[in-house]
Amino acid sequence: MRLIRLPLLLSLILISCATAQAAESRNITLGLVSPNLSTQLPIVVAQQAGFFKDEALNVHSVTIASGGTLMVAILTSGHADLVVSGVAAIMRAIDRGASVTVVSGFQNKIDFALIGSKGVTRLEDLRGKTVGVTSAGSFSEFAVLEALKRRGFNRDKDYKLIAAGSTHLRIGALKGGKVDAIPLSSGERHTLEDEGYPVLLEVGKVVPEIPLAVLVAAKPFAAKEPDLVARFIRALAKSMQLIKGNRDKAIQLAVAAKLRGNPETQRRALDYFAQDLDVEIQRENIVALLAALGIKGEPERFFERSYLSRALAKP
């Protein structure tokens, strides 16, 4: 009987394991609701650092800069397996009967700033003026309405709110005098701040208990592929830990992936939101969100924690 030398045997074993791992790799289509750095970076870092690969996942992400309603549609139609979306539209969709569920957190605090025109330098100056948000029913509309309400401003009585479109269009409307204030994310605000436009309100500080974005799955998909969902969450958690623990490394990975924005702007933005990236989300956060939206129902109707618990369970 011919003996196989040890080095050759080890090589065969390694090749066999690699082949088996490749065979077990699964594809995931991920929908992202925003091109903002806070949405894109955790996914890019998970890709570049190999965390998805470690979980035998091939993740293909598609950004659809639209509201959560469209995110729900691509989930329920099967065009995406998971989506990262603003929470307001997702909760409303579930309340109307959509067969989707929140499976983990993503960004647990709103990082919007309300930026004023150069003639509106204080929040009180906003009375009688116009605020431009993305669109009716968008998360930016919800966040602005809720934050201003807590500061004593009532829509249509104290200020007017209109749909002004995408980031580029909102900035153009502000500079052109069509609106007097707009909400911008941490990755978008710096250019205007550097040009002398004032920050009227840090939305996340006014509504600290309400998350910005969550990870959502169609219920049939999650029920059929619970391990796949858990593996994705686990990779995402590792990515967020790297971002919070080594911001310079995270920016290096963003540059390597050619993520939109220059490194200096990305680093400044990261200082605003890095600490709020977390797959963990508490029942109390869902309760607070539902209360702000005026939706009745138990949190468990909107958030299925079992996938998160499975992902974070110690081996």
Buried (B, 14 or more C-beta within 10 A) or exposed (E): EEEEEEEEEEEEEEEEEEEEEEEEEBEBBBBBBBBBBBBBBBBBBBBBBEBBBBBBBEBEBEBBBBBBBBBBBBBBEEEBBBBBBBBBBBBBBBBEEBBBBBBBBBBBBBBBBBBBBEEBBEBEBBEEBBBBBBBEBBBBBBBBBBBBBEBEBEBEEBBBBBBBBEBEBBBBBBBEEBBBBBBBBBBBBBEBBEEEBBBBBBBBEBBEBBBBBBBBBBBEBBEEBBEBBBBBBBBBBBBBBBBBEEBEBBBBBBBEBEBBBEEEBBBBBBEBBBEBBBBEBBEEBBBBBBEBBEBEEEBEBBBBBEBBEBBBEEE
